[in-house]
Amino acid sequence: MSRAHPIISITGSSGAGTTSVKKTFEQIFRREKVVAAYIEGDAFHRYNRFEMRTKMLEEAERGNKHFSHFSPETNLFEELEKVFRDYGESGTGMTRHYVHDDEEAKLYGAKPGTFTEWDQLPAGSDLLFYEGLHGAVVTEKVNVAQHADLKIGVVPVINLEWIQKLHRDRRDRGYTAEAVTDTILRRMPDYVNYICPQFAETDINFQRVPTVDTSNPFIARWIPTPDESMVVIRLKNPRGIDFPYLLSMIPHSFMSRANSIVIHGAKLDLAMQLILTPLILQLMERKRRTI
């Protein structure tokens, strides 16, 4: 970790809500006049969209039914750790962009499903912000988690995550329910081995829990709304967190454990603003004292 060049990482699987969390951070950065350099987890996939499809077919023919975007084989973990390390040491590093769609293709000048060229992060940033699948990954070869100053986990309970993926992939990608189910099954070993362990490394976890029946996520007609959810917020080290203040500011919140607060799903943005703003300001104050 670096006092002069702090790093914030947001970790959550696709559809978990990391994008909305990123927007909350952007609001805080804008309000507190913090300049962030951004890196995306997608940028550190090993294969582009077309290469990945080919690779999946090859692996399936070899009998590997669990080849997924979650594993070390399909990601550049060493390069991800290097950019974290480089930024912590010098405030810079190399990254690229994964082009998702036609809109981004116009922005970056590359075809959808491909990567842009590697390039230096913009100079003059106050901190590095990562959002993706592996912001706190630890394997036998790499330890990305050790380089981040603030690690946030965003994860719905598993049935809710499956519902969100089923609805998104069917709506946005035209997949059948059967195809999405196959994807979920294919990813499960890597999810257990490489995604779940990261949430023991994170400093704060936000876990959304539906309060409606999600017993069979594969037939759910609607995604539970924030009003139909609670959010469990777990702080790894609760020292310095003013829980009485949070309970007074967030209606109907309560403590479920000494380091966990439960809130209504619609109050997630408020809770994040209250919890994360002081932590970001602490990082900035520590940075100023170092400089």
N, C-alpha and C positions, 0 to 999 in steps of 0.2 A: 504494500500500500504506500501511497505517496502523499505527503502533506502539500507539496507544491503543485502537484498535478492530480487532483482527485478523480476517481472513476466511480460511476454509478452504473450498475447492471440490473436490468429487468429480465427475469427469466420466467418463461411460461410456454407451454406448448401452443401450437397454432389454434386460434379460436378461444384461448383462455381469457382474453381481455387485456393483453399487454398493450395493444394499440391505444385503448382508452386510458390506460395508466400513463402511457407516454404523453398523451395530450394534457393530462393533469400536470405532469412534470414541466411541459412546455409553458403552461400557464404560470407556474411558479417561477420558472426561469425568466419569463418576460416581466413579471411583476417585480422580481428582485434584481433585475438587470444582470442576470448571469448568462454568459455566453458559452453555449455548449457545442462541442463537436460530437457528431452522431455517427455511430456505426450500427449496421444492421446484421442480425444473425444470418440472414439469407446470403449475405455477401461471402460467408465462409463455408458454404456448401462446396463440396469437392467437384460436383458435376452440374452442368447446366440442365435445363428441363429435358432436352432431347437425349443427352448422354445418360441421364438418370433413367429414362424409360428403357433405353437399350440395355443398360446395366441390370435393371430389374429383371428383364426377360432372360438375360444370360444367367443371372443367379438362380432364377426359378428353374431353368433347365438343368442346373447343377443340383437342384434339390433344396436350395436355400429359400425357404418360404417367408423369411423374416428380414429381408433386406429393406432398410428404411432410412429416412433422413435424420434419424435420431442418433445414429451410431458413429464411432470414430472412423469407420471405413468410408463414410460418405460426407465427412466434414473435415475442414482444415483446422483441427484443434491446435496444432503447433503454431500456425500463423495467427490464430486468434489470441493465444497466450502471448505471442510476441508483440502484437499491437498493444495489448494491455500493459506489458512490461515496458515497451518503448515509450508509451505515453506517460506512464508513471515516472520514468526517468527523465524525459526531455520535453514532454508536452506535445509530442507528435507521433506519427506512425502511419503505416500504409493500410488502406482499405479500398473497397470497390463497391459497386452497387449491383444487386440482382434486379433485372428489369422484369416486372411482373406482367404488365399489360401494354396496350397500345399507347395509353396516356403517358406512361413512364418511358416508353420507347421514344416518343417525341422529345421528352425532357432530357434523356441521356444519350440519344443518338445511337441506340443499339436495339437489336430485335428483342421482342418479348421472349422470355425464357432463357436469355443469355446474361452474361456479366459484362460490365464495363471494364476498362483497363484499371489496374492497380494505380492508386495515386496517393499523394500525401494528404493527411488531414489538414484542414484549414489552420493557418497560424493564428495565434492570439486568443485561443479558447481558454475559458476558466476551468472547465472540467470535460471529461469524456462520458458520453451517455451511450450505453449499449442496450438494445432491445432484441431479444431473440430466444432461441431454444437452449443455449448453452452458456449463459452468463456466469454460472457458478459450477461448471463441470470440473470434475476431478477424476482422472484415470491414472493408470500406472505410469503414463508418459507425461501427462500435463496436469497442471493445477491452475486453472483460470481463476478460481474463486479467491486465491490468496492475493491477487493483485487489485481486487475491487474494494473500495472504501465503504460503499453502501450497496448491499445486495438485496433486491426485492424479488420475492416469489409471487407470482399471480397464477392461481390454479383453482378451477372449480372442482367440486367433487366429481368423481369419474363419470357417473351417469349423466350429469349435466354437460360435461365436456363432450361426451359422445353425442348427445342431442344437438349441441351447437355445431359439431362437425358434420353430422348428418344433414342438418338443414342448410348449412353454408355450402357444402359440396354439391348438394342437389340443386340448390338455387343458382349458385354462381358458376358452377363448372359442368352442370348437366349430368352429373353422375347418378346412377341408380342407387337405391338404398342398399342393394346387394353388393355393389361395387365398393361403397363406402364402408360397409361392414367388413368386407375382405381387407380393406386398407387398415382398419382398426386392429383386426386380428394379426395382420402382418407386422404391424408396428409394436405390438404389445411387449415382446421380450426386450426390445431396445428402450421402450418407455420405462419399463421396470428397472432396467440396469443403468440408464443414462439420464433420464429425466427426473424420476422420483428422488434419487439421492441428492439432487441439487437443492431440494427444499429443506434439507438438514443443514446446508451451508449458508443459506440466506439469513440476513439480519431481520427481515420482516416478511411475513407471508400474509397475503390476502386471499382467503379461500371462500368462494361463493357457494352457499348451500341453499338449494331450493326448498321452499316450504309447501310445495305441491307434489303430487305423486309422480315420481320419475322411475318407478320400478322397472318398467320395460322401455328403455330409451329408444329402442328401434321402431316403436310404433307411436312415439309422442308426436302430436300434431303441432304443438307450439313449443317454442323455447320459453322457459319460465322467465318472467320479467324481473327487473330489480325489485318491484313491489311485491313479488312472490318469492323473495329470497332474503336470506340473512347473509352477512359476511363475518367470518371469523378472522380476526387480525391477531396474529401471533408475533410477539417481539422476542427475539432470541435473548437479548440483554435488556430487560426493562428498566435498568438503572437510569435515572434522570428523566423518565417519561412521567408526566403529570397526569396520571389516570383520573383522579378526581376532576381535573379540569376537562378532560376529554368526555367523561360521563356527563358533566354539566352542559357541555356544548353540543353533544350529539343526542338528540331525543331518543328515548327508549333503549339506549345502549346499556350493556351490563358486562360485568367481569365474569368469565367462565372459569378462568384460572388466574394465577398470580401474574402471568405474563400474556394473557389473552383477553381481548375485548370483543364483544359481539355487537354488531350494529344492524340496523335495517338496511337492506340492499340499496335503497334509494339514497342513502346517506354516505355512500362510498366516497364520492368526490370530496365531500366536506371532511370526512375523516382523514383522507389522504392529505388534503391541504393542511389540516391541523397537525398531523403527525410528521409529515415530510418536510414542511417548510423550515421548522427549527433545525432539522438535521442537515438540510442543504446549507443553511446559514452558518452552521457550525463548521462545515467543510470549507466554506468561503473564508470564515474568520481564521481558521487554522492555516489556510493558504496564505492569507495576508500576513500573518505573523511570521511565516516561513520566509516570504519574500522580503 
